[in-house]
Amino acid sequence: MERERADGVRLNKYLSEAGVCSRREADRYVEAGRITVDGQPASMGQKIMPGQRVCLDGKPVKEAGKTEDRRILIAVNKPKGIVCTTSKKEKDNIIDFLDYPERIYPVGRLDKDSEGLLLLTNDGELMNEILKARNYHEKEYEVKVNRPVTNTFLKKMSSGVPILDTVTRPCQVERTGEKSFRIVLTQGLNRQIRRMCESLDYRVTDLKRTRIMNIRLGRLAVGSWRNVTGKELNELLKLTGR
């Protein structure tokens, strides 16, 4: 690790380790011109050397060091209408909604029209491990649709649906009512469940995420949040190799 620091750290990893954002989002920030290094616009793949000054939107980024920085991980029951972004340009962004006293970032997204479990953290590497598609981490949802759920619908949903120029991974799907079902995904394509349903001529009328890996929504009230700690956090860290 010391050798890596001496040779420089890739910018997206630097930002991730500092708890600013995921590596993927860091690349988007660079493309958008929001990152500077020593006052100059950053470039994709750039390496950061010790002592260089990195800024996001003009504000210095604190380098992740060996000091005992407190890991923050909170679970939120996101209401409908709130957007999973840190951008202040979006008036209904999750950061302003929570008004949390320390800098944290959403782990992935839950679309504006959906509600349920959302994790936020200051640990960029933990965020990366949760979001990596190749890790096949489970996310569970309760879904209501506009017409009766049939056996044919369940079979097609579970075996894979063509959307966004790909076919979704096989997944667990279970009927929970005449017009409702539970689904467990191991990938996170944009508006995936809604697109899967639309592909089969169904329309989602209500969507709630109830679980991310071992973290469950439980009885957390809409708009409320809680800290993820103790055994629950340790199990999550073990699942992500952290």
C-alpha positions in Angstrom: 0.0 0.0 0.0 2.8 2.4 0.8 4.4 1.7 -2.6 1.1 2.4 -4.2 0.8 5.8 -2.4 4.4 6.7 -3.5 3.5 5.9 -7.1 0.2 7.7 -6.9 -3.4 6.6 -6.6 -5.9 6.6 -9.4 -8.3 9.5 -9.0 -11.5 7.5 -8.8 -10.0 5.3 -6.1 -8.8 8.3 -4.2 -12.3 9.8 -4.2 -13.8 6.5 -3.3 -11.5 5.9 -0.3 -12.1 9.5 0.8 -15.8 8.6 1.0 -16.8 11.1 -1.6 -18.5 8.7 -4.1 -18.2 5.4 -5.8 -15.5 4.9 -8.4 -18.0 4.9 -11.2 -19.6 8.2 -10.0 -16.1 9.7 -9.7 -15.5 9.1 -13.4 -18.7 10.9 -14.1 -17.6 13.8 -12.0 -14.4 14.0 -13.9 -16.2 13.9 -17.3 -18.5 16.7 -16.0 -15.5 18.9 -15.1 -16.4 18.9 -11.4 -13.0 17.7 -10.2 -9.8 19.7 -10.1 -6.2 18.7 -9.0 -4.0 21.5 -7.9 -6.4 23.9 -9.5 -6.5 22.3 -12.9 -9.3 20.2 -14.4 -8.8 16.5 -13.6 -8.4 13.9 -16.4 -9.8 10.4 -16.5 -7.4 7.8 -15.0 -5.2 10.5 -13.5 -3.0 9.5 -10.5 -2.9 11.6 -7.4 0.5 12.0 -5.7 1.0 12.7 -2.0 0.4 16.4 -1.2 -1.7 17.2 -4.2 -4.9 19.2 -3.6 -8.1 17.5 -5.0 -11.3 19.5 -5.0 -14.9 18.6 -5.9 -17.0 21.6 -7.0 -14.2 23.8 -5.6 -14.3 22.2 -2.1 -11.2 20.3 -1.0 -11.5 16.6 -0.6 -10.0 15.2 2.6 -7.6 12.3 1.9 -8.4 9.0 3.5 -5.6 8.5 6.0 -4.7 6.1 8.8 -6.5 8.1 11.4 -9.5 6.4 13.0 -12.2 7.9 10.8 -15.6 6.9 12.0 -17.4 4.7 9.4 -21.0 5.9 8.9 -23.7 3.6 7.5 -27.3 4.4 7.9 -30.5 2.8 6.6 -33.3 5.1 5.4 -36.9 4.4 4.5 -36.9 6.7 1.4 -40.3 8.2 0.7 -41.6 8.6 -2.8 -40.7 11.9 -4.4 -37.1 12.0 -3.0 -34.3 11.6 -5.5 -31.1 9.6 -4.7 -28.6 12.2 -5.7 -26.2 14.5 -3.9 -26.7 17.2 -6.5 -28.1 20.4 -5.1 -29.6 21.2 -8.5 -32.3 18.6 -7.6 -34.5 20.3 -5.0 -35.8 16.9 -3.7 -32.3 15.3 -3.2 -31.8 12.8 -0.4 -29.0 14.8 1.2 -31.1 17.9 1.9 -34.1 15.7 2.9 -32.0 13.9 5.6 -30.0 17.0 6.7 -27.4 14.6 8.2 -24.6 16.4 10.0 -21.8 14.6 8.3 -21.0 14.0 4.6 -22.6 10.8 3.4 -23.6 9.4 0.0 -26.3 7.1 -1.2 -25.3 3.5 -2.1 -26.9 3.1 -5.5 -30.3 4.4 -6.4 -34.0 3.9 -5.7 -36.0 5.8 -8.3 -38.1 8.8 -7.4 -41.4 7.0 -7.7 -40.3 4.2 -5.4 -39.9 4.0 -1.6 -38.1 1.8 0.8 -34.6 0.8 1.9 -31.7 3.0 0.9 -28.2 2.9 2.4 -26.0 5.9 2.8 -22.4 5.9 3.9 -19.1 7.8 4.0 -17.1 4.6 3.1 -16.5 4.7 -0.6 -14.9 1.3 -0.8 -17.8 -0.3 1.0 -20.1 1.4 -1.4 -18.1 0.0 -4.3 -18.3 -3.6 -3.0 -22.1 -3.4 -2.5 -22.7 -2.0 -6.0 -20.4 -4.3 -8.0 -22.7 -6.4 -10.2 -20.3 -9.3 -10.3 -20.8 -9.8 -6.6 -24.4 -10.9 -7.1 -25.5 -9.2 -3.9 -29.3 -9.6 -3.3 -31.9 -6.8 -3.2 -35.5 -7.6 -2.4 -38.6 -5.7 -3.4 -42.4 -5.8 -2.9 -44.2 -4.8 -6.1 -47.8 -4.1 -7.0 -49.0 -4.1 -10.6 -52.1 -3.0 -12.5 -53.5 -6.5 -13.4 -53.5 -10.1 -12.0 -50.1 -11.8 -11.6 -50.2 -15.0 -13.6 -48.0 -18.1 -13.6 -46.8 -17.2 -17.0 -45.8 -13.7 -15.8 -43.9 -15.2 -12.8 -42.0 -17.7 -15.0 -41.0 -15.0 -17.5 -39.9 -12.6 -14.8 -37.8 -15.2 -13.0 -36.1 -16.6 -16.1 -35.0 -13.3 -17.6 -36.6 -10.4 -19.5 -35.0 -8.5 -22.5 -34.5 -4.9 -21.6 -31.9 -2.2 -22.2 -30.1 -4.3 -24.9 -29.6 -7.2 -22.5 -31.5 -10.0 -20.8 -31.9 -9.7 -17.0 -30.4 -12.3 -14.8 -32.6 -15.2 -13.5 -34.1 -14.1 -10.2 -36.5 -15.2 -7.5 -40.1 -14.1 -7.9 -43.1 -15.1 -5.7 -46.7 -14.1 -5.9 -47.9 -12.3 -2.7 -51.4 -11.3 -3.8 -53.7 -11.1 -6.8 -51.8 -8.1 -8.2 -48.6 -8.2 -6.2 -45.3 -10.1 -6.0 -42.0 -10.2 -4.3 -38.7 -10.2 -6.3 -35.1 -10.7 -5.4 -32.5 -9.2 -7.9 -28.8 -9.6 -8.1 -28.2 -6.7 -10.5 -29.3 -3.1 -10.6 -30.2 -2.0 -14.1 -31.9 1.4 -14.5 -35.5 1.2 -13.4 -35.1 -2.6 -13.8 -38.3 -3.9 -12.3 -40.5 -1.3 -14.0 -38.9 -2.0 -17.3 -39.2 -5.8 -16.9 -42.9 -5.4 -16.1 -43.5 -3.1 -19.0 -41.8 -5.6 -21.3 -44.5 -8.1 -20.3 -47.4 -5.6 -20.6 -47.7 -4.9 -16.9 -47.4 -1.5 -15.2 -46.0 -1.1 -11.7 -48.3 0.8 -9.4 -46.3 0.6 -6.2 -42.7 -0.5 -5.6 -40.9 -0.8 -2.2 -37.4 -2.1 -1.5 -37.3 -4.1 1.7 -33.8 -5.6 1.8 -30.2 -5.0 0.6 -28.1 -8.1 1.3 -28.5 -8.7 5.1 -29.9 -5.3 5.9 -33.7 -5.3 6.2 -36.2 -2.4 6.2 -38.2 -3.9 9.0 -40.6 -1.5 10.7 -38.6 1.6 9.9 -41.2 4.4 9.3 -41.2 6.2 5.9 -38.9 9.1 6.1 -37.0 7.8 9.1 -33.4 6.4 9.4 -31.3 4.3 11.7 -27.7 3.5 12.2 -26.4 0.1 10.9 -24.1 -1.2 13.7 -23.0 -4.2 15.6 -23.8 -7.7 14.3 -25.7 -6.4 11.4 -22.8 -4.2 10.2 -20.2 -7.0 10.9 -22.2 -9.4 8.7 -22.4 -6.9 5.9 -18.6 -6.2 6.1 -18.0 -10.0 6.0 -20.3 -10.3 2.9 -18.4 -7.6 1.1 -15.0 -8.8 2.1 -14.3 -5.6 4.1 
